[in-house]
Structures are given as structure tokens and as C-alpha cells.
Amino acid sequence: MADQVVLRHVTKQFTTRTLGTITAVNDFNLTVYEGECFSFLGPSGCGKTTTLRLIAGFEDLTDGEIELCGRLVSSKEKNLYVPPEERGLGMVFQAFAVWPHMIVFDNVAFPLKIQGINKHDIQKKVKEALRNTSLDGFESAYPSDLSGGQQQRIALARAIVTNPKVMLLDEPLSNLDPKLRETMRFEIKELQRKFNFTVIFVTHDQSEAMAISDRMMVCDMGNIIQIDTPINLYNRPVNRFVHSFLGESTFINVIIQDGKVYAKGNMEQALDIPIPPDVDREMVIATRPNAIELTRNRGYKTRIEKRTFLPDITEYLVPMGDQLLKVQTPHRIKFTQGEECYINLVNPMWYPAEDKELETERLRRQLI
């Protein structure tokens, strides 16, 4: 696979009045391959949208260089900056960014007119783009006459009409209702398969990213934390932040004493789990609520504090030491509120105790 988008030591700093200099993107090194759907994922203030804007050319970098389809488009060292309109990218944004005074045909044809394409080819290309985005017959309609999903399809049609090699999507589905979002995910993947363009998809929605991506990058506070496939990120998160960001997580504060593991708040009942090497006295173990075994005869003895029946699962809250654990089971596993039960933790992951300073900085960045 050819390298389609390459970032080398890309850094972007902003200076703010109240908070001084903030490094929004810190030494990003990243390669996105031809035909790949690659998602940038993370909370507000993590650097994902800034990175997309640097690739698009809407922001100039502070350091490093960016290469698109084998062509250098940004380099601080070489004082090189190629403007957005010359980068050959397709773009779709959270705000649909369609022109309300133009009919659908003119909205989609706009980038072709800018390029000076002749009228015959414009007619042909726009017709094909509208057909591929299920907008046949809406050529003369105004965006205000269409639904939110149809307006987003206009933006998609306008992005693919120039047959770009790379498509940048910045939270393109967040303004749509849940059912329509799911439909649009499949449509975007289908368009990618048909036209074989590379997709860079920015979102804070973990389900959306996991459904659409070949690989994902999880960012936190301007740093790349982990890059991998959705399955590997979910099953083997490198730290507590990634674990908590991808799917539901249950964290348990534990204390290691005399070669045994105890839930914090209960030093009388040890947990039956192996202890990895090089652990501190106080650690955090992590698992998924649906990966915890709830039984009547073996494991950590506790009781059902609360039971909630949900459409797909039953959710329980059970005490472990001084904490309440969320446990999710199939409906066939039935316990009543107040009933005695036992918990088994299957292959939990181990992380250092929570860093309060990191959490404070993460919240601060979301306010910038």
C-alpha cells in the first residue's frame, strides 16, 4: 500500500491571552495508507481537529512537515505552504456548509467551476455524484427544502465530484439523528469502496469510529496515545485513558499486600487474580462491565446493590471494597436486588493509580 498522508514531527502551538502557549499538536508522526479509513479519536481539546486542519491547509504548522500523495505540502524548515485549494482534497464538515442560495446542482458543481471544467463534463460529473449519494431528482431543489441527511449528502456529493484521492471528514454525522447516522456510516464506507479514496475521519464518537475505521488514532492533550485497529484498541488499550475512552469500563482501585490483591476498602477478602511483575502497592485494574462473571458460588463474595433491566442486557451495581462496580450480563443471568453473589474478574488489565494532575489539564484544554 502506498503512503497517502504522511505527518513527520508535526507540531502546532497556539498562544492564548489567559493560558499562554498551548501545544495543541505535539510531535505527531503518522502515516495513512492508500484506500484506508483512518479515524482521529479523542475528547475535546485533544488535537484531532487541529491535525485535520493542518492536513487541509487551514492552519500552518509550527514545526514538522506534511506530505500528501507523495507531494510535500507543508514544511516549516523549507518555508513551504500549499493553500487548501491546491491540495486536491475532498472535505465534509460537521456544519453541512451547503450554500442555501444555490440549488443542489450548483452546490455540487461549485468546485468544478472553480477548476474551470467545461460545462459538458460538469453535467456528467455532477450527475454521477448525485446518483452515488442518492440525490437523483433533487438537482433543482434548494437545501432548505431537504432533510438534514439529504443536506449532508449534498456535502458528500460536492466532496467526491472532483474525484479526490483523500477525503477529510470532520464530525460529519454529529448533527444527524442516531438512526440516520448509522445509515450514513454505511454510505460513506460504500462510497470509499467504490471510489477507493483514502478517508481521514475526525470524531469524538467511539462507536462511529470503530464502525467505520480500518485503523484509529487515539489522542489526548495534544499527544498520540495509541494507533491500532479498532479491535486491538478495544482489547489491548495501552493506558487507562484509552480503556475508558473506548467502550464502557469498570475500574477497581486495589492494594497489593503480602503477595495478594485486595480491593481498596476491604483488606479481608483477596481477589483471585495473578499479579503482574513490577506493580506498585496501589494500582488500578480495569475490565469491561460485560466481561465480569457474576455467579452464585465462587469468586469475590458480595451482593446486588441495584439491578436495572435494559433492552439488551441486565445491569447490576455490586460493592467491591469501598467502590460500586458496574456489571452487565445477558438477561438469562438473573439476580434480585440485595441477593448474595460472587464476582470473578477475567483477564483484567493493570494500570497505575489515577493521575489527578493529568485529569485537571485535560479539563482545562476543553475550555480553550
Secondary structure by P-SEA (a helix, b strand, c coil): ccccbbbcbbbbbbbbcccccccccccccccccccccccccccccccaaaaaaaaacccccccccccccccccccccccccccccccbbbbbcccccccccccaaaaaaaaaaaacccaaaaaaaaaaaaaaaccccccccccccccaaaaaaaaaaaaacccccbbbbccccccccaaaaaaaaaaaaaaaaacbbbbbcccccaaaaaacccbbbbbccccccccccaaaaaaccccaaaaaaccbbbbbbbbbccccccccccccccccccccccccccbbbbbbcccccccccccbbbbbcbbbbcccbbbbbbbcccbbbbbbbcccccccccccbbbbbcbbbbbccccaaaaaaaaaaaac
